[in-house]
Amino acid sequence: MSTDPVGRFLTALDPDHREAVGARPREEQERLAAAWERELETDTELDSLDELSPQAAEAEAARRVLGREAG
């Protein structure tokens, strides 16, 4: 597993979003990855999901970050 936050964030995204975010400047990718890590650390709902499926928790956090970005 990659320890690079951007790589981990991109892996958590669905393929369409992964391609779109991957095309953005590195600074923006790093900003989104940092927001994703904060979401994983601070959201208590994701803690329960993480115990059942770490990948699902990471994907949900990624969706939330991109949702805030879009809206």
C-alpha positions as CSV (number, residue, x, y, z in Angstrom):
1,M,0.0,0.0,0.0
2,S,1.3,3.4,-0.9
3,T,2.2,5.8,2.0
4,D,1.9,8.8,-0.3
5,P,-1.3,10.6,0.8
6,V,-2.1,11.7,-2.8
7,G,-1.6,8.2,-4.1
8,R,-3.8,6.8,-1.3
9,F,-6.5,9.4,-2.0
10,L,-6.5,8.7,-5.7
11,T,-6.8,5.0,-5.0
12,A,-9.9,5.7,-2.9
13,L,-11.6,7.5,-5.7
14,D,-13.8,5.9,-8.3
15,P,-12.2,5.6,-11.7
16,D,-13.9,8.7,-13.3
17,H,-13.0,10.9,-10.3
18,R,-9.5,9.4,-10.1
19,E,-8.8,10.5,-13.7
20,A,-10.2,14.0,-13.2
21,V,-8.3,14.6,-9.9
22,G,-5.2,13.1,-11.4
23,A,-5.3,15.7,-14.2
24,R,-5.3,18.6,-11.6
25,P,-2.1,20.3,-10.5
26,R,-0.1,18.5,-7.8
27,E,-0.8,21.3,-5.3
28,E,-4.5,20.8,-5.7
29,Q,-4.2,17.1,-5.4
30,E,-2.2,17.5,-2.2
31,R,-4.8,19.9,-0.8
32,L,-7.6,17.4,-1.5
33,A,-5.6,14.5,0.0
34,A,-5.0,16.5,3.1
35,A,-8.7,17.2,3.4
36,W,-9.4,13.5,2.9
37,E,-7.0,12.6,5.6
38,R,-8.6,15.1,8.0
39,E,-12.0,13.6,7.1
40,L,-10.8,10.1,8.0
41,E,-9.3,11.3,11.3
42,T,-12.1,13.4,12.5
43,D,-15.4,11.8,11.4
44,T,-16.5,9.3,14.0
45,E,-19.1,7.7,11.6
46,L,-16.1,6.6,9.4
47,D,-14.5,4.9,12.4
48,S,-17.2,2.3,12.5
49,L,-17.1,1.8,8.8
50,D,-13.3,1.6,8.9
51,E,-13.5,-1.4,11.3
52,L,-15.7,-3.2,8.9
53,S,-14.1,-2.1,5.6
54,P,-11.1,0.3,5.5
55,Q,-11.5,0.6,1.8
56,A,-15.2,1.6,2.1
57,A,-14.3,4.2,4.7
58,E,-11.6,5.7,2.5
59,A,-13.9,5.8,-0.5
60,E,-16.7,7.4,1.5
61,A,-14.3,10.1,2.9
62,A,-13.1,10.7,-0.7
63,R,-16.7,11.2,-1.9
64,R,-17.4,13.6,0.9
65,V,-14.3,15.7,0.1
66,L,-15.1,15.9,-3.5
67,G,-18.8,16.7,-2.7
68,R,-17.7,19.6,-0.6
69,E,-15.4,20.7,-3.4
70,A,-18.2,20.7,-5.9
71,G,-20.8,22.2,-3.8
